[in-house]
Structures are given as structure tokens and as C-alpha cells.
Amino acid sequence: MIGVARPREWRAGRLSVAAQCSRRRHGQTYAWRGLASLLATAALAMLPALPASALPSSAHAAAVPTDSAPTAVRSAAVRAQIIRRVVLEKTGTGYRWKLTQGERPRVHDHQVLIHVRAVALNRGDLDMLAPNPRRDASGLQVATDAAGDVVAVGPGVTQVRPGMRVTNTFFRRWAAGPPSAQKLADVFGFSIDGVLADYIAIDDTAVVPIPDGLSYEEAATLPTAGVTAWKATLGQSTIRPGSLVLIQGTGGVATFALQFAAAAGARIIQTSSSDEKLKRSQSIARHESINYRTVPDWAARVLALTDGRGADLVVDVGGKSTLGQSMRCLAFGGTLSLVGGLTGYDGTLPEGALLTKVARAQGIYVGSRADYMSMDAFITAHHLHPVIDRVFPFAQFEAALRELQSDRFIGKIVLRM
């Protein structure tokens, strides 16, 4: 709170506010109206960057003053509860992001309140803008990946405390172990409200501490792209020094995969439709490059670069149009990580090639909180920093979405709150 001149007796806690206001015979008149105006100004000034220490750690972040408080004080407190949030709004061709206002959420027994500092965008955010005849997503709060500060916790929370820097997980309920329908049911920004708001309240089991040395913007890139790349490379596969890893693309998942594979000592071949992006990604980690527009039969090129051996691991983000060539350039005993479907899903996976090469294909659907923690330990041990192409201020979220759609970027696009 900003400094306010107070009588010596008040500072010592010996007189109530009402008692001080009544001491007019001593010439000490404390006008409620002036004090209320000062407090209202202070509350509004504090709202954009309220420190964790200024908030209680109880189940409710703050209480609105009772009706006995001055009107200006009550009004300022109510305004302090209003937050910015972005939701889906139906249009004639699908959905758009709409800026709205709402009340700051209250935390329940096993929830934490997070002051969001940064939100990373994903291609899934664009998918949510398409029309969906199976459900009406109007009013759904958008985005999946956030980083910020814990400012309050519910009474049942024991492992998270106010002041911690955290991100959310992709899945609300997948803490550890193998997946199940129940664990995969709740995804922020898809099946439940997302994270693009000034404050969010989520389960304490769905938060992960931010690794030391990472900014909020860097940490916000981890929940989806980071964990997906981790599971596609080291988290569910064996990469040894000298292993050959083929990575498709230069987006968020591909760039994380490049960093993880390079840190593990692998030899890397990366594909892209842009020579310029392939050149830029050399600054992230050294690798051999193939432009699949100028070299349409890129599988043959991979085999030529490896003397016919092929790749021990292929990180396939293309989907339908890339599965055939991915299998062709896979080494005997290799692993095909199926990550995304940029060209669509339900492509044909050559079973004959999979059998004769004694290879395996694994589906990657992000990962659990335990996977996330393993990835963070690796990031810390190898001093890795996520690659961010551009950071947009929150007010420019529409421009950030256009940049995401342009496919000009390498790594991630992030909103700073």
C-alpha cells in the first residue's frame, strides 16, 4: 500500500479509526471522504501488479468491505475484483477471441489463485476458432499455457504457497502414470476454461514450479509444446549420443525437440519449407537441413545422408501427408513419434514397413505432470531456454493470432499480460 500519514496513536495500534475520527476536540479531524478517495486511488494503482505479499493465503483472495464502509472504499474494492479475460464468441464463420471483463475467481479448498504474467499461443488455439457442429463453445475462456505467481491458496493446499512462480499443466487431472479417459478429459482452453485472464483459479495438482532462470514468457511455452517435445524425444524414447533424429518443421514442438535432441548428443536432420527458417534455427542447435519443397522426396535424402541407415527417431508433426516418407526413412528398430496433424489426421501408416523394420510408432498427446517435472529437471541441468520468436502485449492478442497463423515464426509466440 502507498504511504499514508497517520497519527502516532494509530500507528501504535492504541486507537481505532472511529475513535480517532471522533477526537475533534483536539483538532484531529480525519475526513472519511478524503481517506476513502486516497484508498480508492491506491487500490486502483496496485491492481496491475499486486505483489503476492499483499494478498492473504486463505481460500478467498480478498473480501469486499461491508456496507458500513464508505461508498468510495467499497467501489474501489469492487473494481479491484474485476479482471480482463478473453473468451470465444461465435461469428458467421466460426469463432473469434473477445475481450471481456469478469470477477476475479475465488479459490476452493484444493485450488490456487494465479496472477497470470504471460500466456503462450498454440496451433490448437487456431483450431478452436473453426466452427464445431458438435458443441457450442461460446463463452469458453481461451488458451492453454500460462505462467504467473501464486497469490492465494485454498485451505486444503499443502504443496503450493503464495509467492511461488508457476505454470499450469495441459491436462487438469493427469498427474502421473498411464493416461486414461478420465485423466485426459479436462484440457484448459478446450474442454474447460482456459488461462487467458489476469487471474485464474486452478487445482493445486495442475500447477508446476517454474525452473530457476526462466522468465514468465519462457515458462509459458512449456505446458504444451515443451512437454509434447519431451515425450516425443527423451521422455518416451531412447536417444544416445550419435543417434540420428529427424525433426519435421521449426514450430514450437519441433524447436523444443531440436533443443532436447541436441542436448542429448544426437545428430539431427531438420526439414522445413523455408531455407530462411532452416538457417535461423542453426543458431539454436547445429543440424543438417532439408527443404521439402525443393526436395520433395526428402526420405531419400535422409537415407542418402545416413548411408542408407535412416533415422533412429522421427518426430512427425505433419500427419497425414508425411507418414509414408517418415516410415521410409526410419531405421531398423527405430521409433516414430506421432505428434501432430498439420496436414490432417487419419493418414495411412505403412504396416509392412513397421513390421519389417521391427520399429514402433507411438502417439504423443502432451504428457502428465510427472513428465513435465522430468522435463524441467532436464532443462535446468542443461541450462536450456525456450525459443520465443515474438512477445506481444496482451492488448495485441489479435495481431499475435495472425502471426501464429502466418507460419513465419520459429519457436513460440507469447502474450505478456
KOLZA-869787 format. One line per 10 residues: number of its first residue (from 1); their letters; for each residue y, z, x of C-alpha. Coordinates in steps of 0.05 Angstrom, whole numbers, plus 5000, padded with zeros to 4 digits. Each point is the difference from the previous one (the first is absolute). Layout:
# KOLZA-869787
NUM) A) Y Z X ~ ...
END
This chain:
# KOLZA-869787
1) MIGVARPREW) 5000 5000 5000 ~ 5071 4986 5024 ~ 5042 5060 5022 ~ 5036 5038 4946 ~ 5049 5057 5016 ~ 4972 5064 4969 ~ 5025 5073 4999 ~ 4970 5048 5050 ~ 4967 5041 4944 ~ 4967 4937 4972
11) RAGRLSVAAQ) 4973 4979 5068 ~ 4970 5069 5009 ~ 4966 4995 4932 ~ 5035 5063 4972 ~ 5033 4968 4940 ~ 4976 4951 4947 ~ 5039 4936 4986 ~ 5020 5028 4932 ~ 5025 5065 5031 ~ 5042 4962 5051
21) CSRRRHGQTY) 5030 4957 4946 ~ 5021 5062 4962 ~ 5038 5032 5057 ~ 5067 4971 4980 ~ 5036 5067 5010 ~ 4990 4990 5074 ~ 5028 4929 4998 ~ 4931 4968 5010 ~ 4991 4949 4944 ~ 4944 4951 5009
31) AWRGLASLLA) 5008 4943 4951 ~ 4934 4975 4973 ~ 5029 4931 4990 ~ 5020 4991 5072 ~ 4934 5029 5026 ~ 4960 4956 4953 ~ 5036 4938 5023 ~ 4987 5017 5072 ~ 4926 5013 4987 ~ 4993 4935 4962
41) TAALAMLPAL) 5031 4961 5057 ~ 4954 5034 5050 ~ 4938 4985 4958 ~ 5017 4926 4995 ~ 5015 4996 5075 ~ 4933 5031 5016 ~ 4959 4955 4955 ~ 4988 4939 5046 ~ 4971 5041 5058 ~ 4979 5068 4975
51) PASALPSSAH) 4967 5039 5056 ~ 4931 5030 4989 ~ 5026 5069 5016 ~ 5048 4997 4942 ~ 4944 4994 4949 ~ 4950 5053 4977 ~ 4926 4992 5013 ~ 4979 5020 4930 ~ 4969 4954 4949 ~ 5068 4979 4974
61) AAAVPTDSAP) 5050 4971 5050 ~ 5062 5027 4965 ~ 5021 5033 4935 ~ 5057 4976 4957 ~ 5051 5057 4988 ~ 4998 5034 4933 ~ 5050 4989 4944 ~ 5039 5060 5024 ~ 5021 4963 5063 ~ 5065 4960 5000
71) TAVRSAAVRA) 4996 4929 4972 ~ 5018 4967 5066 ~ 4945 5038 5037 ~ 4948 4980 4948 ~ 5023 4927 5001 ~ 4996 4997 5076 ~ 4930 5030 5000 ~ 4977 4951 4947 ~ 5027 4942 5040 ~ 4964 5026 5061
81) QIIRRVVLEK) 4934 4992 4962 ~ 5013 4925 4987 ~ 4966 4953 5049 ~ 4996 4925 5012 ~ 4934 4967 4985 ~ 4976 4928 4995 ~ 4953 4978 4945 ~ 4969 4936 4975 ~ 5036 4964 4944 ~ 4968 4944 4961
91) TGTGYRWKLT) 5034 4931 5003 ~ 4983 4933 4971 ~ 4958 4982 5060 ~ 4970 5066 5020 ~ 5035 5062 5027 ~ 5059 5019 5043 ~ 5022 5063 5036 ~ 5053 5038 4961 ~ 5042 5057 5027 ~ 5002 5059 4951
101) QGERPRVHDH) 5015 5074 5000 ~ 4955 5058 4983 ~ 4992 5074 5008 ~ 4976 5027 5066 ~ 4926 5015 4990 ~ 4974 5071 4997 ~ 4938 5018 5039 ~ 4937 5029 4970 ~ 4952 5051 5031 ~ 4970 4953 5052
111) QVLIHVRAVA) 5057 4951 5010 ~ 5055 4992 5051 ~ 5071 4972 4990 ~ 5020 4948 5052 ~ 5070 4978 5015 ~ 4986 4926 5014 ~ 5034 4972 5062 ~ 4967 4932 5008 ~ 4955 4953 4960 ~ 4960 4943 5030
121) LNRGDLDMLA) 4986 4937 4960 ~ 4932 4966 4992 ~ 4977 4934 4973 ~ 4969 5039 4943 ~ 5070 5015 4977 ~ 5010 4925 4988 ~ 4933 4996 4964 ~ 5025 5052 4950 ~ 5057 4953 4980 ~ 4952 4949 4972
131) PNPRRDASGL) 4984 5002 4925 ~ 4939 5042 4983 ~ 4969 4986 4932 ~ 4953 5060 5007 ~ 5055 5053 4998 ~ 5074 5012 4992 ~ 5027 5029 5065 ~ 5071 5009 4974 ~ 5032 5065 5026 ~ 4950 5010 5056
141) QVATDAAGDV) 5034 5027 5062 ~ 4989 4951 5057 ~ 4977 4999 5073 ~ 4942 5033 5036 ~ 5023 5025 5068 ~ 5052 5055 5011 ~ 5021 5048 5055 ~ 5044 5061 4993 ~ 5008 5075 5001 ~ 4964 5053 4960
151) VAVGPGVTQV) 5054 5040 4964 ~ 4958 5042 4952 ~ 4927 5017 4987 ~ 4961 5026 4941 ~ 4971 5070 5000 ~ 4929 4975 5013 ~ 5019 4961 5063 ~ 4977 5031 5065 ~ 4996 4944 5052 ~ 5069 4969 4990
161) RPGMRVTNTF) 5066 5035 5009 ~ 5073 4982 4988 ~ 5031 4966 5060 ~ 4939 4959 5018 ~ 5010 4925 5012 ~ 4946 4963 4961 ~ 4977 4935 4970 ~ 4958 4989 4938 ~ 4930 4971 5000 ~ 4983 4933 4966
171) FRRWAAGPPS) 4950 5032 4952 ~ 5018 5064 4964 ~ 4929 5029 5001 ~ 4961 4970 5059 ~ 5002 5058 5049 ~ 4937 4986 5040 ~ 4929 4973 4997 ~ 4975 4936 4968 ~ 5041 4968 4944 ~ 4984 5006 4927
181) AQKLADVFGF) 5030 4974 4935 ~ 5035 5066 4989 ~ 5029 5003 5071 ~ 5027 4929 4995 ~ 5028 5006 4930 ~ 5071 5024 5016 ~ 5043 4957 5045 ~ 5074 5014 5007 ~ 5042 4943 4972 ~ 4940 4966 4968
191) SIDGVLADYI) 4962 5045 4952 ~ 5047 5060 5005 ~ 5074 5008 5014 ~ 5021 4978 5070 ~ 5046 5030 5052 ~ 5066 4962 4997 ~ 5045 5057 4978 ~ 5044 5052 5033 ~ 4948 5054 4986 ~ 4926 4996 4982
201) AIDDTAVVPI) 4950 5054 4981 ~ 4928 4987 5022 ~ 4936 5039 5012 ~ 4997 5039 5064 ~ 4934 4964 5018 ~ 5037 4933 4998 ~ 5049 5015 5057 ~ 4990 4990 5075 ~ 5045 5029 5055 ~ 5040 4948 5038
211) PDGLSYEEAA) 4978 4992 5073 ~ 5049 5028 5051 ~ 5048 4948 5027 ~ 5001 4954 4939 ~ 5061 4989 4958 ~ 4998 5003 4924 ~ 5004 4924 4998 ~ 4941 4993 5048 ~ 4959 5052 4964 ~ 5011 4966 4933
221) TLPTAGVTAW) 4961 4939 5024 ~ 4935 5040 5011 ~ 4969 5015 4931 ~ 4980 4929 4981 ~ 5005 4951 5058 ~ 4986 5051 5055 ~ 4938 5030 4969 ~ 4973 4932 4978 ~ 5006 4973 5071 ~ 4968 5063 5027
231) KATLGQSTIR) 4940 4994 4955 ~ 4994 4926 5015 ~ 5000 5011 5076 ~ 4983 5068 5030 ~ 4989 5043 4939 ~ 4939 4963 4975 ~ 4982 4954 5058 ~ 4982 5007 5073 ~ 5050 4969 5048 ~ 4988 5009 5074
241) PGSLVLIQGT) 5042 4977 5059 ~ 4989 4926 5005 ~ 4978 4990 4927 ~ 5029 4936 4969 ~ 5040 5013 4938 ~ 5028 4944 4956 ~ 5059 5020 4957 ~ 5029 4956 4946 ~ 5075 5001 4989 ~ 5060 5040 5023
251) GGVATFALQF) 5014 5044 4940 ~ 4995 5075 4993 ~ 4924 5007 5002 ~ 4991 4947 5053 ~ 5053 5030 5046 ~ 4970 5069 4994 ~ 4932 4970 5015 ~ 5030 4966 5062 ~ 5027 5067 5025 ~ 4935 5038 4987
261) AAAAGARIIQ) 4956 4947 5032 ~ 5045 4994 5061 ~ 5001 5076 5009 ~ 4924 4999 4998 ~ 4998 4949 5057 ~ 4977 4940 4959 ~ 5013 4927 5014 ~ 5039 4972 4941 ~ 5009 4932 4967 ~ 5053 4996 4946
271) TSSSDEKLKR) 5012 4945 4949 ~ 5063 4982 4963 ~ 5035 4940 4970 ~ 5062 5013 5043 ~ 5005 4990 5075 ~ 5064 5041 4998 ~ 4965 5060 4969 ~ 4942 4994 5048 ~ 5049 5001 5058 ~ 5037 5060 4972
281) SQSIARHESI) 4935 5039 4992 ~ 4985 4992 5074 ~ 5050 5056 5011 ~ 4956 5046 4959 ~ 4936 4987 5038 ~ 4974 4943 5042 ~ 4953 4952 4965 ~ 4978 4928 4995 ~ 5030 4961 4942 ~ 4979 4946 4952
291) NYRTVPDWAA) 5047 4965 4951 ~ 4954 4983 4942 ~ 5047 4947 4974 ~ 4998 4960 5064 ~ 4927 5019 5012 ~ 4967 4998 4931 ~ 4930 5011 5029 ~ 5020 5065 5032 ~ 4928 5026 4999 ~ 4981 4945 5050
301) RVLALTDGRG) 5059 5021 5043 ~ 4977 5073 4999 ~ 4931 4979 5023 ~ 5030 4957 5055 ~ 5042 5058 5025 ~ 4939 5045 5002 ~ 4951 4950 5031 ~ 4963 4995 4934 ~ 4989 5075 4992 ~ 5050 5013 4943
311) ADLVVDVGGK) 5036 5063 4978 ~ 4968 5068 4998 ~ 5048 5019 4944 ~ 5038 4956 4951 ~ 5055 5031 4959 ~ 5005 4953 4941 ~ 5064 5006 4959 ~ 4998 4929 4972 ~ 4944 5008 4951 ~ 4975 4941 4961
321) STLGQSMRCL) 5022 4944 5046 ~ 4982 5034 5066 ~ 4931 5030 4989 ~ 4962 4938 5022 ~ 5034 4994 5067 ~ 4999 5075 5010 ~ 4924 4999 4996 ~ 4995 4939 5045 ~ 5037 5034 5057 ~ 4966 5068 4992
331) AFGGTLSLVG) 4955 5020 5058 ~ 4928 5019 4992 ~ 4997 5073 4979 ~ 5074 4997 4984 ~ 5040 5031 4943 ~ 5043 4966 4947 ~ 5053 5046 4971 ~ 5023 4973 4933 ~ 5070 5027 4991 ~ 5041 4957 4953
341) GLTGYDGTLP) 5004 4939 4957 ~ 5065 4964 5018 ~ 4968 4935 4975 ~ 4961 5033 4944 ~ 4936 5040 4992 ~ 4929 4983 4981 ~ 4990 4949 5054 ~ 4931 4978 5024 ~ 4970 5042 5056 ~ 4948 4959 5038
351) EGALLTKVAR) 4939 5043 4993 ~ 4959 4958 5047 ~ 5048 5009 5058 ~ 5004 5075 4985 ~ 4924 5006 5003 ~ 4986 4956 5060 ~ 5055 5035 5041 ~ 4974 5068 4980 ~ 5073 5015 4984 ~ 5031 5045 4948
361) AQGIYVGSRA) 5057 4991 4951 ~ 5039 5061 4979 ~ 5051 5007 4945 ~ 5063 5038 5019 ~ 5038 5035 4945 ~ 5049 5043 5039 ~ 4966 5067 5013 ~ 4997 5075 4988 ~ 5046 5056 5022 ~ 4949 5017 5054
371) DYMSMDAFIT) 5004 4928 5025 ~ 5076 5006 5001 ~ 4997 5063 5042 ~ 4953 4966 5050 ~ 5048 4942 5006 ~ 5059 5047 5011 ~ 4962 5034 5057 ~ 4989 4932 5033 ~ 5073 4980 4990 ~ 5022 5065 5033
381) AHHLHPVIDR) 4950 4995 5057 ~ 5022 4928 5017 ~ 5074 5010 4986 ~ 5001 4943 4950 ~ 5060 4982 4956 ~ 4994 4958 4937 ~ 5035 4933 5003 ~ 5058 4993 4951 ~ 5033 4933 4991 ~ 5059 5023 4957
391) VFPFAQFEAA) 5026 5063 4968 ~ 5041 4991 4937 ~ 5043 5054 4966 ~ 4973 5023 4933 ~ 5055 4964 4962 ~ 4974 4933 5027 ~ 4929 5006 4975 ~ 5004 4932 4965 ~ 5018 4967 5067 ~ 4942 5037 5033
401) LRELQSDRFI) 4952 4973 4947 ~ 5026 4929 5013 ~ 4989 5010 5075 ~ 4929 5024 4986 ~ 4987 4938 4959 ~ 5029 4954 5054 ~ 4944 5013 5050 ~ 5049 4995 5058 ~ 4987 5070 5025 ~ 4953 5033 5050
411) GKIVLRM) 4973 5069 4985 ~ 5034 5038 4944 ~ 5063 5001 4956 ~ 5027 5069 4983 ~ 5052 5030 4953 ~ 5043 5057 5026 ~ 5017 5049 4944
END
